């Protein structure tokens, strides 16, 4: 999981035996909880940016194992729902994985959350960035709110001052932000702490909505919330796998979405379960936010109307693959 295996080759062959891709790559394990399961997920780093199965060029990809999910569909369906309303959500394709010529079953080959014009479209900060420049230091950043990160070797993490949220700067990585004293690290930490302080200071009077609206992209927070509500994803309550990103000289956005294979799409829920997690515990106290949620739901409700058909189509596509996969990887936990 910590060491890239180099000098590997990735080949993709279609159902007719036609080779679509043959490229040198590196591979390693990935995931936190998912890495502890019998069926392992992987990260891929291609030698050069390449288009993969019709998805835009990039070096970085992931192979999700979906071991917890008997249907194998949960991540794919959630990403599809998010793509319908959010600026970007990962694209992916189901594949049969052969590792050193040994069949590993059904995997989901998808885009990794990275800064790129075809992924999270924000300014990229690198070793050449002048972090003493007041305009450059403001972005872009990808942040992950996840309680497991400080225990898994992540370097650029901190706990927010007010809510004690474990926050990791995922992009730029530790090759750019090299310490907790780095200007970029200190900027992100101060920015998040200031936002949380504003929420906390205004939690009773709720008179500073205009200031909050200037710091966060409200639409993205609504869309992110809708996708998690409709899929009944309770990971934000930990929090786990919750991403946010900040544009240069811009607001903090919610997203992209990630991680829907565990205990999602439950059928017995009759009420909201995410009005008291992350910053939503503040946002849903504001009439302005609640009105905006209702207004946005009226706009996008029909967008989700045929998701059931999408599920049926994908289920038909992978039916035989799923049956073989379950034989190879029996599921011993049934949280879904």
PyMOL commands that set and color helices and strands:
alter all, ss='L'
color gray80, all
select helices_A, chain A and resi 34-36+74-85+149-151+183-201+209-215+218-230+235-237+280-283+287-304+307-328
alter helices_A, ss='H'
color red, helices_A
select strands_A, chain A and resi 5-13+19-29+42-52+55-64+92-99+102-111+141-145+157-159+166-171+242-246+252-254
alter strands_A, ss='S'
color yellow, strands_A
deselect
rebuild
show_as cartoon
